[in-house]
């Protein structure tokens, strides 16, 4: 099957919507020979920071000499970015063959695929029972099929470890068929409330669903309401809980546009002058979380040299990514108020005297007003635009935020929005593109960037 045809089949599964539940995924894993049981894994849930923490973790494990799979979502420019082996995407023809295998398994295990999909499932009651059978779609969803593809790839490539980012929530996410060696929960804030709950405690309950009986869990959650829930579930499941903020002290020593230097103190080992290229003070906590997770891996041989090298070499495109220098063009996938606050802190800390032109595009189901209330006041000009997504908000519907923005412009096309920003900006100014990873992806294409990871494969 040609790559484009295979991808079109995969995206055709989006007609089955979003379904939180594990029954279909378990059935699909059985049809594929249980690939998810053929490698060790680290499973990462949370609101913001999941992808960065996953990239840092994978880089440390690779530096330690392990063969590492990394599964994240969404991608920026091409689907194959979601499945990496030792930092490299699989070739497109290999992705196509895997999709063909997944399609055959779906046809075998789900003979009613041709029926109309059921309604998108909402969040179930807060218990540990599976979804009722009548809420199942007649086919695996796009995300379930993509996750199956990733697990099949990791089994075939015989990875030593797979670092896997949860898609939505945790308890009923497709990735939660794994029994990870370590579970990780990054910070928690309000998100996807229609599926996960209306309070931090309810959302933490869903994310803590990745904690396994007798397992190990690392958390960087700070909110008391969320942390109480995580602690309770860890106790109930006899899981070892490592709270990063209690066990480590992070001391930033240098933060600039080239990266960060910090000390990680506490525990049995102390690490001095660690370097990460990822920008933003929040990435120091993500790095500490990654270090905690690898140190909890049973039987793993992780030297201090591997930690130093892995942190230094980690890259994660689309998150405070500098793509041009004069004017400075920064892309960041901040897509909720918490992410916007983190981005605002970076601007205020590293670029306090620079004039900011904000190019902002968002999905219509996001809290765009909460995001612009944090970012708008920092910008001398805000250009509202529309990313390439069926879920994108029309920028003409966002103009009520003019009270947060000193000067507001609308450009429906991201390429035109960037052109306007460059016409307006002086060489010493900053053009900041934010609001969604879809907006970042559109900006990368507009700037002529065709790949974010080097093509190839092991």
N, C-alpha and C positions, 0 to 999 in steps of 0.2 A: 504494500500500500504506500503510495507517495506521501511524503510528509504533510503537505498541505491538506490532502484528503483525510489523513489520519487526524489532524488537528480539527478539521471541520466536524468529523464524527464526534470527537471529544466535546467540542463546544455545543454540539447538538443536544448533549445531555443536560444542558442548562434549562431545557424546557421542563425538567422535573423539579426545578426550584432548589430551595435550601431545605434539607431534611436533617434534623438533629436526631440521631439514634444510631445504634450499632448493629442492628439485625442484618441489614443489607450488606454492610461491610464484612461482617463475620461470614456470611454466605459467599461473598465474592472471594474472600481469602481462602475459604475451603476449595472453591473451584480452581484457584490458581496454585494450590499445593501448599498453602500456609507460608508464604514467603516472609511474613512479618515475624515468624519465629526463628528465622535463620541468621539473625545478626543481633548484636548488642545495641542498645539504643539509649538516647537521652531525649526526653519529651519535654517541650517547653511551652507553657501557657503564660498568659498575662495580657495586659491591655496594650502598653507600649514597651518597646525594647526587646520583644521576642526575637525578631530577625537579627538584630545586632548581637544579642547574646548568643544566638545560634551560630552566627558567623565567627565570633570570637572563640567559642567552644571548639568548633570544627577546625579552626586554624591551630589551636593548641594541640589537639589530638594529632593532626597531620605533622606538626613539628616534632611530636614525640615518636613518629615513625609508623603510626597506624594508617590504614586505609580507611578513609572517612567518606560517608555519604551525608549530604545535606539536603533537606527538603524544606522549602519555604514557599510562601505565597503572599500576595500575587507576584507575578513576574513584572518586569518593566517593559522590555522590548520583544521578547520571544518566549514562548511557553517553556522551552528547554532550559531556561534559567532556573526553573523551580527544582530541578534535580541535578545536583552537582556531585561529582566524584573527585575527591582531592582538589576541590576548588574549581573544577572544570565542568562545563555542561557536556552532556552526552551529545554525540553527533546526531543530526536530525534523522538520518536513516535508522539509527538505533531506537530513537524515540518512536518512530513510526512502527517499527516491529513490535515494540512493547505495547503500543496502543492496539495493534491488531490482536495480540494475545489477550489483552483485557477485554476487547470487544467479543472475542470468541467465548471467553469465560462468562461474560454477561449473557450472551445468547443461550448458553447452556444452562446457567443457573437461574435465569429470570425469563422464562418463556413468555411472560405477559408484557414484555417491553413495549409492544405496540399499543397498549391501552393508554388512555389519557391519564396524565399524572394527577395525583391527588393534590389537594391544596397544600401550600407551604405550611409546614408544621410550626406551631408556636412552642414556647417553652413549657415543659411539663411541670407537674407539681414537684415539690422538693423532696423526692424520695429517690431511691436507687433502683427502682424498677424500670425496665425498658419501656419504650413507647408502645402503646396499643397497636396491634397488627393493622388496624384500619387507617393508621396514620402513615403507613409505609408507602413510599412511591413504588410503582411497578418496576422501577429500574434504579440501579445506583445513579446518584447525581454526578454532575461534573466533578465536584470535589472528591467524592468517593472514588470515582474511576481514576482521577489524577493521583490520589494517594495510593491506590492499589498499584498503579504504574511505578511510582517511586519505590514502593516496597519490593516489587518484583525486580527492579533494576538493582537495588542494594543486595538482594539475595544472589542474583546472577553475578554481580561483580565481586561477591564475597567480601564485602566491607567488614572491617573489624568493628566499627561503630557507625551508627546512623544518628545524626542530630536532626530532630524532627520538630518543626514548628506547628503547634496546634492552629487549626483554621479559625474556629469560632467556639468560644467557651472552653470546653475541656471534657466534661463528663460524658456528653453524647457526641463529641466530635469524632469524625472518622479515624483520626490518628490514634484514638484511645483504645484501639484493639491491641496496641503494643503493651507489653509488660516491660517498662523501661528499667534500666539499671539505676538511673537517677531521674526523678521528676524535678522540673524547675518551674517556679512561678515568679515571674517578674512583677513589676508594680501593677496595681489594680486601680482603675478609675471607672466611672460610669461609661458604658458603651453597649451597643446592641441590646438596649433595654427591652425591646419587643421579644427577644429570645432568652435573655439571661437574667432579667429581673430589674427592679427599680431601685435597689439599694446596693451599697458596696458589699454588704454581707451576702445578699443573694447572688451577686455576680461572683464573689469569692467562692461560694459554695459550688457553683458550676465549674470554675477553674480548678478548684481543689479536687475535682473528680478524677484527675490524672494521678492522684496519690494512690499507690497500690499497697495492699496488705503486706506488712513487713518490709516495705520499701524504704527508699531514701528520698528526701525532698529538700531542695534548696529554695528559699524564697527571699526576694528583695522587696516584698510588699511593705509599705510604710503605714498605711491607714489602719488605725486601731480596729475599726469595725471589720475590715477584711482579715487582718492578722488573727483575730480571735477565732474566726471560722476556720482558717487554715490550721491553726494549732489544734482545734477540737477534732478535726477530721484526721489529722496526723496521729493524735492519741488514740482515736477509735480504731485506726488501722495499724496500730503498733509500728508506725513509720518513724524513722529517725529524721528529725527536723533540724535543718541548719538555717538559722536566720542571719543573713549576711550583715545587716546593720549592727547586730549584737556581737558577732564573732570577728568582724574585720573593722579596722579603721582605715579610711582612705584619705590620704593627705595629698592634695594637688600641689605640685611644685612649679609647673609651667603649663600654661594653656595659650595657644595661639593658633593661627591658621594652618600651621604645619602639623599639628597634633598636640599631644599632651604627655606630660611626665608626672608620675605620681608614685607614692609609696603605698604599699598594701601591708598593713601591720595587724598582728593578732594571730592566734592559733599557734600551731607548732612551728610554722615557718613565717619569716618576714621577707618581703620582696621590696627592694629599694630601686628607685629610678626606673620603674617600668614605663615603657613607651607604647602608646597606641596612636594610630593615625586617624582614628575616628574622632570627629570633632564634637564638642559639646560636653560640658561637665557630667551630664547624665551618663555618658559612655564609660566613665570611670566606675560607676556602680554596676553597669552591665559587665564590665571586665572582671570586677570582683566576684560577681555572680558566676561567671564562666569558670573562674579559677576554683571557686568553692565546689562547683559541680564536678570538675575533673578530679579534684582531690578525693571526692567521695566514691569515685568509680572503683568497684572491687577489682583487685588484681591488675589494675592499670599501672603502667610504669611511666609516671609523669615527672620528669626532672625539672629542676628550676630553669635550666637552659631551654627546655621545651616551652615552658610558660612564657619566658621572656621573648623567645623567638615568635611563638604563636601570636601573642598579643601584638607585637610589632608588625607582623606581616598581615594581620587581618584587614580585610577591606569589605565594605558593605555599601554598594552604590545606591544613590537616591536618598541618602540620609545625610544631610549637611554636606553634600558633595559639591566641591568647587570644580566648575567645568570651564570657566574663563576667568582671566585676571584683570583686564582693563576694558570696561568696568568689571568688577568682581561679580560673577554670576554664581549663585549658590542655589542648589536644588535640595528641597527637603520634603519628605512625604508626610509631614505632620498632618493628621486627618481627624483630630478631635481636640477639644479644649486642653487636655493635659499635654498633648504633643505640641500644641501652639504655645503653651506656657513655657515648655522646655526650649522651644525655638526662640521665644522672646528673651529668655534668660541668656541664651548664647549671644544674641545680637547685643543685648545690653552689656554683657561681660567682655566680649571680644571686639565689638565694632561700635563702641559707644558714641563716637563722634562722626560716623559716616552717614551720609544721606542714603536712605533706603527707598527703593522703588519695589513695591510688592506686587507680584503677579499671582493672583489667587484664583484657583478653580477647585470646586468641591463637588462631592456627590450629594444628591438632594436629600438623602436620609441622614446626613450628618448635622451636627450642631454648628452650622457655619456662623451663626451670630456669636456664639461663645468663642469661636476661634478668632473672628475678626475683632472682637472686643479686646483681645490680647495683642494681636499683631498690627491692627490698623493704626493705633496711636503712635507706633514706632516708625511709620512710613510717612514720607512726604507726599507720596502718591500711591494709590492702590488701583491696579488694573484688574477688573473682574473678567474672567474668561471661562471657557467651557472645555473640560478635558474630553478625550475620546472614550466615552462610555455611555451606554444606554441609561445608566443611572445618574448621569451628570446633571447638576442643577443648572438651570438657565440663569446666567449672570444678571439678566434683567429682573429676576425675581429677588435679587439680593440687595437691591439699592437702598433698602431701609436701614442698612448699616452705615449710611453716610455720616451719622453722628460720631462714628469711631474713626472715620477716614477724612483727613483734611482735604484731599482732592481725589475724586473718584472718576474713573474712566471705565468703559466697557468695550471689550474686543472679544467677539464670540470665538475666534480662532486663536489657539495658543501661539501659533507662529506669529500672527499679527500682533498679539499682545506683547510678545518678546521684542518684536521690531519696534513697537511704540516705546517700550521700556528703554531700549538702547538709544533711541532718538532723544529721549528725555534725560538720560543719565550722563554725567560727566565721567571721565576716566577714574576718578577717585571714589565714585559712588558704588553702591551695592544693589544689584538686582536679585531679589529673593523670590524664588518660585516655590509655592507651597499650597497646601490645602488637600492634597491627595496624591498617592503614588501614580494615579492615572494622569494627573496634571504633570508630574515629573516625567512620566513616560512620553507624553506629548511634547514636552520641552526638549527632551533628549533627541527625539526625531527631528524637531524643528532646527536643532543645532547641528544636525548632520551626524550625530553619534549613533552608530549602527550596532555596536556590541558593548555590553557592560562587563562581560567575562570573556576571556580569550577562548575561542572555539577549540575543540579537540576532545580528547578523551584518553583515559588510561589504556 
